[in-house]
Amino acid sequence: MPAATIVGLFLACPRLSRSEDDEVAKIVAFHPAATPAAKQCRLQGLVEATQHFAREFHAHVPCDSIEYRDHKFAVLDAADGLHLALVVQHGHDCLADMHVVLRHCLGLMQMLHGPINKALDDECGVDDLRRGAQRFLDCYGACIDFGSPAINVSGEGLSYMSVDRLIYCALQCMINRVECGDDNKSGEFLCVLYAGRLLWSALPDPTCNLLLCGLEQKQYSAIRDEYCKALPSGSDSKKQFWVFSATLPSSDGSERYQRRQVVVVRHNQLCIYFRADSHDVEVARRVLTDLDLLPLCSQLMNYAKRRSVSEAVRFIYYNGVNLAIKSSVHAGTLDPKWSPQCFAVIRAMQRAFSSRDAPVEITLQSQCSRWVIGKRFPVTDRTYFIIVNDPTNDIDQIEREVNKLEHTTLSSICLI
């Protein structure tokens, strides 16, 4: 099946223009920017007309998917009067992935740019929104790859790394020592990641954790390069520092969001996100420079090696309650060429699971000869997929591998 070709990714506000002669004014930003204005207006007009038509039947249910000839549209309400749309070509069955991309795109744009609904209150705000949104969509649109496992695995959940008590206590002790120290006048840890997986977080909103983890993925490295400013590493050349502005939940526990400077330090695979006020960026960098991260990195590296799974078995576990994902798909040295075929099978299983409320178990063989076993537990809203590389097609051996994984790596999970 051919890969989906992106026709357009755009943010639009129909109330910015009431004249048919000025349809292009409704488009706040459009990627690719070189798309002719007539085509931009045609795509935006089709979305707007379809939404108006759908409201005649369901006034309070938004139209979020449109299929028109050889185009597919995914639409997301971004704010009052604003919508974000993604248009692809070809018959690729990727509507679910398109909606994942839109939600991630909107969340990341609001985090890096700020709330977009407030920008519509005055003319200067609209101009700033056009410039900021165009900059972001040009950067984000170039990163979209429907064949990337980042969309299939991490687009809807967080990849957590569970550690033993000694490592967690060492990490918490380091955090307490910094936040309670005399040198830290105004700043706090946001989250700590290792190899792109979440170790610790102080953010109450799971969406913020998801967006910050997304910045760690190679697929979105261009966005990190565009919005993050490098800081001098000082005397420790093994550490990398950068800073960026982000709209994050207030630290006082309220529902308000504030614009803050986020300082990031990376040491090998360990990455720390630290929030500071604008005038305390240098103080935060100096505090983080003094941290000795080598012992913690060594502990995490040794722990990850001990917890590595067999090369013949891979798994993806998803918790629908807290959006947690535990995955070993990209661990080890297994040939990555099997991923597209296996993920096609997993997507087919997900569609089957979504239409059933009872526990379901499905076993299928992919085109790359790997076996995929999927189980859904609707009571606890948990799902896992196990991928077994068994060229002999020995069903008994496959069952033994699944049972072994359930009683070891997945033994601490409530699967009912």
C-alpha positions as CSV (number, residue, x, y, z in Angstrom):
1,M,0.0,0.0,0.0
2,P,1.5,3.4,-0.9
3,A,2.6,5.8,1.8
4,A,0.3,8.8,2.4
5,T,1.4,12.0,0.7
6,I,0.8,15.1,2.7
7,V,-1.1,17.7,0.6
8,G,-1.5,20.3,3.3
9,L,-1.4,21.1,7.0
10,F,-3.2,24.3,7.9
11,L,-4.7,26.4,10.7
12,A,-7.7,28.4,9.7
13,C,-10.3,30.7,11.3
14,P,-13.5,31.3,9.1
15,R,-14.5,34.3,11.1
16,L,-11.4,36.3,10.0
17,S,-13.2,37.0,6.7
18,R,-16.8,37.3,5.7
19,S,-16.2,38.1,2.0
20,E,-15.9,35.5,-0.7
21,D,-13.4,37.7,-2.4
22,D,-11.0,37.3,0.5
23,E,-11.1,33.6,1.3
24,V,-7.4,33.5,1.8
25,A,-7.6,35.7,4.9
26,K,-9.3,32.8,6.7
27,I,-6.1,30.8,6.5
28,V,-3.8,31.6,9.4
29,A,-1.0,29.4,8.3
30,F,-0.5,26.7,5.6
31,H,2.2,24.1,5.0
32,P,3.7,23.8,2.4
33,A,3.9,27.6,2.3
34,A,4.5,27.5,-1.5
35,T,1.1,25.9,-2.2
36,P,-0.9,28.2,-4.5
37,A,-3.4,30.4,-2.8
38,A,-6.3,29.0,-4.9
39,K,-5.5,25.5,-3.7
40,Q,-5.3,26.6,-0.1
41,C,-8.7,28.3,-0.4
42,R,-10.2,25.2,-2.1
43,L,-9.1,22.9,0.7
44,Q,-10.1,25.3,3.5
45,G,-13.4,25.9,1.8
46,L,-14.1,22.2,1.5
47,V,-13.5,21.7,5.3
48,E,-15.6,24.7,6.2
49,A,-18.5,23.7,3.9
50,T,-18.5,20.1,5.2
51,Q,-18.5,21.2,8.8
52,H,-21.5,23.5,8.2
53,F,-23.3,20.7,6.4
54,A,-22.6,18.2,9.3
55,R,-23.9,20.7,11.9
56,E,-27.4,20.4,10.3
57,F,-27.5,16.8,11.5
58,H,-25.4,17.0,14.7
59,A,-25.1,20.5,16.0
60,H,-22.8,19.6,18.9
61,V,-20.8,16.8,17.3
62,P,-17.8,18.2,15.2
63,C,-17.0,16.7,11.9
64,D,-13.4,15.5,12.3
65,S,-12.9,13.2,9.3
66,I,-13.6,13.8,5.6
67,E,-13.0,11.5,2.6
68,Y,-13.2,13.3,-0.7
69,R,-12.2,11.6,-4.0
70,D,-8.5,10.8,-3.5
71,H,-8.0,13.0,-0.5
72,K,-8.5,12.3,3.2
73,F,-9.1,15.2,5.7
74,A,-8.6,15.1,9.5
75,V,-9.9,18.1,11.3
76,L,-9.4,19.2,14.9
77,D,-11.1,22.1,16.7
78,A,-8.1,24.2,17.9
79,A,-10.0,26.9,19.8
80,D,-13.1,29.0,19.5
81,G,-13.5,29.5,15.7
82,L,-10.2,27.9,14.9
83,H,-9.5,24.5,13.3
84,L,-6.4,22.6,12.4
85,A,-6.6,20.3,9.4
86,L,-4.3,17.7,7.8
87,V,-4.9,16.6,4.2
88,V,-3.3,13.6,2.6
89,Q,-3.5,11.9,-0.8
90,H,-3.7,8.2,-1.8
91,G,-5.8,5.4,-0.4
92,H,-3.6,4.8,2.6
93,D,-5.7,3.9,5.7
94,C,-4.2,6.4,8.1
95,L,-7.1,8.5,9.5
96,A,-6.2,7.3,13.1
97,D,-2.6,8.3,12.6
98,M,-3.7,11.7,11.1
99,H,-5.7,12.5,14.2
100,V,-2.7,11.5,16.4
101,V,-0.5,13.9,14.4
102,L,-3.1,16.7,14.7
103,R,-3.4,16.4,18.5
104,H,0.3,16.3,18.9
105,C,0.8,19.2,16.5
106,L,-1.7,21.4,18.3
107,G,-0.4,20.6,21.8
108,L,3.2,21.3,20.8
109,M,2.3,24.5,19.0
110,Q,0.4,25.8,22.1
111,M,3.3,24.9,24.3
112,L,5.9,26.6,22.2
113,H,3.9,29.5,20.9
114,G,1.3,30.0,23.6
115,P,-2.5,29.9,23.7
116,I,-3.7,30.6,20.2
117,N,-7.3,31.7,21.1
118,K,-6.1,34.8,22.9
119,A,-4.2,36.0,19.8
120,L,-7.5,36.6,17.9
121,D,-8.6,39.5,20.2
122,D,-6.8,42.2,18.3
123,E,-5.3,42.8,14.9
124,C,-1.7,42.8,16.2
125,G,-2.4,39.4,17.8
126,V,-3.6,37.9,14.6
127,D,-0.5,39.1,12.8
128,D,1.7,37.5,15.5
129,L,-0.3,34.3,15.3
130,R,0.1,34.1,11.5
131,R,3.9,34.5,11.8
132,G,4.3,32.1,14.7
133,A,1.9,29.5,13.4
134,Q,3.5,29.6,9.9
135,R,7.0,29.1,11.5
136,F,5.8,26.2,13.5
137,L,3.8,24.4,10.8
138,D,6.7,24.7,8.3
139,C,8.9,23.0,10.9
140,Y,6.4,20.4,12.1
141,G,5.0,19.5,8.6
142,A,8.5,18.5,7.5
143,C,8.8,16.1,10.4
144,I,5.6,14.1,9.7
145,D,6.3,10.6,8.6
146,F,3.4,8.1,8.7
147,G,5.9,5.2,8.4
148,S,7.7,6.2,11.6
149,P,7.1,4.0,14.7
150,A,7.1,7.3,16.7
151,I,3.5,7.9,15.6
152,N,2.4,4.3,16.1
153,V,4.0,3.7,19.5
154,S,4.4,7.1,21.2
155,G,1.8,9.3,19.5
156,E,-0.9,8.5,22.1
157,G,1.1,7.6,25.2
158,L,4.1,8.0,27.4
159,S,7.0,5.6,27.4
160,Y,7.9,5.1,31.1
161,M,11.0,3.5,32.5
162,S,10.5,1.7,35.8
163,V,13.5,1.5,38.1
164,D,14.4,-0.1,41.4
165,R,14.1,1.7,44.7
166,L,17.8,2.5,45.0
167,I,17.9,4.3,41.7
168,Y,14.7,6.2,42.3
169,C,15.9,7.3,45.8
170,A,19.2,8.5,44.3
171,L,17.2,10.5,41.7
172,Q,14.8,11.9,44.2
173,C,17.7,12.8,46.6
174,M,19.4,14.7,43.8
175,I,16.2,16.6,43.0
176,N,15.6,17.5,46.6
177,R,19.2,18.7,47.1
178,V,18.9,21.1,44.1
179,E,15.4,22.5,44.8
180,C,16.1,23.0,48.5
181,G,19.6,24.5,48.0
182,D,20.6,28.1,48.6
183,D,21.7,28.6,45.0
184,N,18.3,27.8,43.6
185,K,16.3,31.0,44.0
186,S,13.6,30.3,41.5
187,G,13.4,27.0,39.6
188,E,12.2,23.4,39.8
189,F,12.6,20.1,38.0
190,L,9.9,19.4,35.4
191,C,10.8,15.9,34.4
192,V,13.7,13.5,34.0
193,L,14.1,11.1,31.1
194,Y,16.5,8.3,30.2
195,A,16.8,7.1,26.6
196,G,13.6,9.0,25.7
197,R,11.6,7.3,28.5
198,L,10.1,9.1,31.5
199,L,11.7,8.4,34.8
200,W,10.2,11.2,37.0
201,S,7.8,14.1,36.5
202,A,6.4,17.0,38.5
203,L,3.9,18.0,35.8
204,P,0.3,17.3,36.8
205,D,-0.9,17.2,33.1
206,P,0.0,14.0,31.3
207,T,-0.2,15.9,28.0
208,C,2.7,18.1,29.0
209,N,4.8,15.0,29.7
210,L,3.8,13.6,26.4
211,L,4.9,16.8,24.5
212,L,8.3,17.1,26.3
213,C,9.0,13.4,25.6
214,G,8.1,14.1,22.0
215,L,11.0,16.6,21.8
216,E,13.4,13.8,22.6
217,Q,12.4,11.8,19.5
218,K,14.7,12.0,16.5
219,Q,11.6,12.5,14.3
220,Y,11.1,16.0,15.8
221,S,14.7,17.0,16.1
222,A,14.1,19.8,13.6
223,I,11.6,21.4,16.0
224,R,14.1,21.2,18.9
225,D,16.7,22.8,16.7
226,E,14.4,25.6,15.7
227,Y,13.0,26.6,19.1
228,C,15.8,25.7,21.5
229,K,18.8,27.9,22.0
230,A,22.1,26.3,22.9
231,L,23.8,27.4,26.1
232,P,27.5,27.2,27.0
233,S,28.5,24.0,28.7
234,G,31.1,25.5,30.9
235,S,33.8,23.3,32.4
236,D,31.9,20.1,31.8
237,S,32.1,19.3,28.1
238,K,30.1,16.0,28.6
239,K,26.9,18.0,29.3
240,Q,24.8,19.8,26.7
241,F,22.6,22.7,27.6
242,W,19.8,24.5,25.8
243,V,16.9,26.7,26.7
244,F,13.4,27.4,25.2
245,S,10.2,29.2,26.1
246,A,7.2,27.1,26.9
247,T,3.6,27.6,28.2
248,L,3.3,25.2,31.1
249,P,0.9,24.6,34.1
250,S,1.4,26.9,37.0
251,S,3.5,25.5,39.9
252,D,1.0,26.6,42.5
253,G,-1.4,23.8,41.6
254,S,-4.0,26.0,39.9
255,E,-5.4,25.5,36.4
256,R,-3.6,28.6,35.1
257,Y,-0.8,28.3,32.5
258,Q,2.3,30.5,32.5
259,R,5.0,31.3,30.1
260,R,8.4,30.1,31.5
261,Q,11.9,29.4,30.4
262,V,12.9,25.7,30.4
263,V,16.5,24.8,30.7
264,V,17.5,21.4,29.4
265,V,20.7,19.5,30.3
266,R,21.7,16.2,28.6
267,H,24.4,13.8,29.8
268,N,24.7,10.7,27.6
269,Q,21.1,9.3,27.5
270,L,20.0,11.2,30.7
271,C,18.0,14.3,30.0
272,I,16.6,16.8,32.6
273,Y,14.0,19.5,32.0
274,F,14.3,22.4,34.6
275,R,11.9,25.3,34.8
276,A,13.3,28.8,35.7
277,D,12.2,32.4,35.4
278,S,13.7,34.4,32.5
279,H,16.2,36.2,34.8
280,D,17.3,33.0,36.5
281,V,18.3,31.0,33.3
282,E,22.0,31.5,34.1
283,V,21.5,30.5,37.7
284,A,19.7,27.4,36.7
285,R,22.4,26.5,34.2
286,R,25.1,27.0,36.9
287,V,23.1,24.8,39.3
288,L,22.7,22.0,36.8
289,T,26.4,22.3,35.8
290,D,27.4,21.4,39.3
291,L,25.4,18.2,39.3
292,D,27.4,15.0,39.1
293,L,25.3,12.9,36.7
294,L,27.8,10.2,35.9
295,P,26.9,7.9,38.8
296,L,23.2,8.1,38.1
297,C,23.9,7.5,34.3
298,S,26.0,4.4,35.2
299,Q,23.3,3.0,37.4
300,L,20.6,3.5,34.8
301,M,22.7,2.0,32.0
302,N,23.5,-1.2,34.1
303,Y,19.9,-1.5,35.1
304,A,18.7,-1.2,31.5
305,K,21.1,-4.0,30.5
306,R,19.8,-6.3,33.2
307,R,16.2,-5.6,32.2
308,S,16.7,-6.2,28.5
309,V,14.5,-8.8,26.9
310,S,15.1,-11.7,24.5
311,E,15.9,-10.8,20.9
312,A,13.2,-13.1,19.7
313,V,10.4,-11.3,21.6
314,R,9.2,-7.7,21.5
315,F,6.1,-6.2,23.3
316,I,4.1,-3.0,23.5
317,Y,1.9,-2.4,26.6
318,Y,-0.6,0.5,26.7
319,N,-2.5,1.7,29.8
320,G,-5.5,3.8,28.6
321,V,-6.0,5.3,32.1
322,N,-2.8,7.2,32.5
323,L,-1.5,7.0,28.9
324,A,1.5,5.0,29.9
325,I,3.3,2.9,27.3
326,K,5.9,0.3,28.0
327,S,7.7,-1.0,24.9
328,S,10.7,-3.1,24.0
329,V,10.1,-2.7,20.2
330,H,13.2,-0.7,19.6
331,A,15.6,-2.4,22.1
332,G,18.5,-4.6,21.1
333,T,19.8,-5.3,17.6
334,L,16.7,-6.8,15.9
335,D,16.4,-5.9,12.2
336,P,14.1,-2.9,12.1
337,K,12.7,-3.7,8.6
338,W,9.9,-5.8,10.1
339,S,8.3,-2.8,11.8
340,P,5.9,-1.6,9.1
341,Q,4.4,-5.0,8.5
342,C,4.0,-5.7,12.3
343,F,2.5,-2.2,12.9
344,A,0.0,-2.8,10.1
345,V,-1.2,-5.9,12.0
346,I,-1.3,-4.0,15.3
347,R,-3.4,-1.3,13.7
348,A,-5.9,-3.9,12.4
349,M,-6.0,-5.4,15.9
350,Q,-6.7,-2.0,17.5
351,R,-9.6,-1.4,15.2
352,A,-11.0,-4.8,16.2
353,F,-10.5,-4.0,19.9
354,S,-12.2,-0.7,19.7
355,S,-15.5,-2.3,18.6
356,R,-15.7,-4.8,21.5
357,D,-16.3,-4.3,25.2
358,A,-15.3,-7.9,26.2
359,P,-11.8,-9.2,26.7
360,V,-10.3,-10.1,23.3
361,E,-7.2,-12.1,22.3
362,I,-6.1,-12.2,18.6
363,T,-3.1,-14.0,17.1
364,L,-2.0,-13.2,13.6
365,Q,1.0,-13.7,11.4
366,S,2.4,-10.6,9.6
367,Q,3.8,-10.5,6.1
368,C,7.4,-10.5,7.6
369,S,6.6,-14.0,9.2
370,R,6.5,-12.6,12.7
371,W,3.6,-13.6,15.0
372,V,1.7,-10.8,16.7
373,I,-0.4,-11.6,19.8
374,G,-2.8,-8.9,21.0
375,K,-4.8,-8.9,24.2
376,R,-7.3,-6.2,25.4
377,F,-8.6,-6.0,28.9
378,P,-11.6,-3.5,28.9
379,V,-12.2,-3.6,32.6
380,T,-8.9,-2.0,33.4
381,D,-8.5,-0.4,29.9
382,R,-5.2,-2.1,29.3
383,T,-3.8,-3.6,26.0
384,Y,-0.7,-5.3,25.1
385,F,0.8,-6.6,21.8
386,I,3.6,-9.3,21.8
387,I,5.7,-9.8,18.7
388,V,7.4,-13.2,18.4
389,N,10.0,-14.1,15.8
390,D,9.5,-17.8,15.3
391,P,10.3,-19.0,11.7
392,T,9.3,-22.6,12.6
393,N,5.7,-21.6,13.2
394,D,5.6,-23.6,16.4
395,I,2.4,-22.5,18.1
396,D,3.4,-24.2,21.4
397,Q,6.7,-22.3,21.4
398,I,4.9,-19.1,20.7
399,E,2.5,-19.7,23.6
400,R,5.4,-20.5,25.9
401,E,7.1,-17.2,25.0
402,V,3.9,-15.3,25.7
403,N,3.4,-17.0,29.1
404,K,7.0,-16.4,30.0
405,L,6.7,-12.7,29.2
406,E,3.4,-12.4,31.2
407,H,5.0,-14.0,34.3
408,T,8.2,-11.9,34.1
409,T,8.2,-8.5,32.6
410,L,4.4,-8.0,32.7
411,S,3.9,-9.8,36.1
412,S,3.4,-6.5,38.0
413,I,0.6,-5.3,35.7
414,C,-3.1,-5.9,36.6
415,L,-4.4,-7.7,33.5
416,I,-8.1,-8.4,34.1
